Amino acid sequence: MNTVSKRYQTWRRRRHLEWVGRWEQIRLKGKIHFIIRGWIIWSAGLILLTSVYDHYSVGRLSLLKILCYFRAGPILSGVAWWSSDSEYSAAKIDERRRTESQSACQ
């Protein structure tokens, strides 16, 4: 059981490091690029899905829903940036502490 736990922890650590590497690449492109991209993805997806649903269930499109989803896109993207960047900063601090503790032990 102990080896399974170690393998799982190793796998999680490797996945986390991969995520940190991907997030570094996203950060290099910039916050505005991320928010605009997220805005397009979130808003277009929500507008498309609700428009299709409204068209077939109600028979007409709701302009209010379209406007709300259009405005929600940048907010959701900003929250996603903030959350991911906080996690990235915490990972960098953790990595710095690991290297300091490893160098202190040697």
VMD Tcl script that draws the C-alpha trace (Angstrom):
set ca {
  {0.00 0.00 0.00}
  {2.86 2.32 0.76}
  {4.28 2.02 -2.75}
  {0.89 2.84 -4.25}
  {0.73 5.96 -2.11}
  {4.24 7.01 -3.15}
  {3.47 6.41 -6.81}
  {0.29 8.48 -6.51}
  {2.14 11.34 -4.79}
  {4.84 11.22 -7.48}
  {2.21 11.31 -10.20}
  {0.44 14.28 -8.55}
  {3.74 16.14 -8.18}
  {4.61 15.53 -11.84}
  {1.17 16.74 -12.97}
  {1.50 19.81 -10.80}
  {4.91 20.64 -12.28}
  {3.47 20.22 -15.78}
  {0.66 22.61 -14.89}
  {3.17 25.16 -13.53}
  {5.10 24.96 -16.80}
  {1.94 25.50 -18.86}
  {0.88 28.41 -16.66}
  {4.31 30.05 -17.10}
  {3.74 29.98 -20.86}
  {0.25 31.46 -20.47}
  {1.59 34.20 -18.14}
  {4.20 35.17 -20.75}
  {1.42 36.00 -23.20}
  {-0.12 38.36 -20.65}
  {-3.19 38.90 -18.56}
  {-5.10 40.83 -21.21}
  {-4.57 38.06 -23.77}
  {-5.82 35.48 -21.26}
  {-8.89 37.51 -20.32}
  {-9.87 38.26 -23.92}
  {-9.40 34.61 -24.89}
  {-11.42 33.47 -21.89}
  {-14.05 36.11 -22.58}
  {-14.54 34.78 -26.10}
  {-14.63 31.16 -24.95}
  {-16.95 31.65 -21.95}
  {-19.32 34.14 -23.58}
  {-19.53 32.45 -26.95}
  {-20.07 29.05 -25.37}
  {-22.76 30.21 -22.98}
  {-24.52 32.36 -25.57}
  {-24.48 29.56 -28.12}
  {-25.79 26.91 -25.75}
  {-28.54 29.04 -24.24}
  {-29.57 30.41 -27.63}
  {-29.98 26.92 -29.04}
  {-31.86 25.83 -25.92}
  {-34.11 28.90 -25.94}
  {-34.78 28.55 -29.65}
  {-35.99 24.97 -29.30}
  {-37.70 25.20 -25.91}
  {-39.23 28.69 -25.91}
  {-39.13 29.57 -29.58}
  {-37.33 32.90 -29.19}
  {-33.98 34.19 -28.01}
  {-33.56 36.09 -24.76}
  {-31.59 39.28 -25.34}
  {-31.17 39.74 -21.59}
  {-29.43 36.37 -21.25}
  {-27.13 37.17 -24.16}
  {-26.13 40.49 -22.59}
  {-25.59 38.92 -19.17}
  {-23.38 36.17 -20.58}
  {-21.47 38.70 -22.68}
  {-20.72 40.70 -19.53}
  {-19.97 37.59 -17.45}
  {-17.15 36.46 -19.76}
  {-14.47 38.92 -18.61}
  {-15.48 38.49 -14.97}
  {-15.14 34.70 -15.15}
  {-11.84 35.05 -17.01}
  {-10.51 37.49 -14.43}
  {-11.42 35.12 -11.60}
  {-9.74 32.25 -13.46}
  {-6.58 34.36 -13.91}
  {-6.56 35.40 -10.27}
  {-7.06 31.83 -9.05}
  {-4.43 30.30 -11.33}
  {-1.91 33.05 -10.65}
  {-2.36 32.63 -6.89}
  {-1.79 28.90 -7.20}
  {1.26 29.55 -9.39}
  {2.73 31.96 -6.84}
  {2.17 29.45 -4.05}
  {3.86 26.74 -6.13}
  {6.86 28.98 -6.76}
  {7.17 29.77 -3.04}
  {6.88 26.06 -2.22}
  {9.56 25.19 -4.78}
  {11.86 27.87 -3.37}
  {11.39 26.45 0.14}
  {12.12 22.93 -1.11}
  {15.37 23.95 -2.74}
  {16.42 25.94 0.34}
  {15.70 23.03 2.66}
  {17.52 20.58 0.36}
  {20.58 22.83 0.16}
  {20.55 23.33 3.95}
  {20.52 19.55 4.51}
  {23.63 19.05 2.39}
}
mol new
graphics top color blue
foreach p $ca { graphics top sphere $p radius 0.5 }
foreach p [lrange $ca 0 end-1] q [lrange $ca 1 end] { graphics top cylinder $p $q radius 0.2 }
display resetview
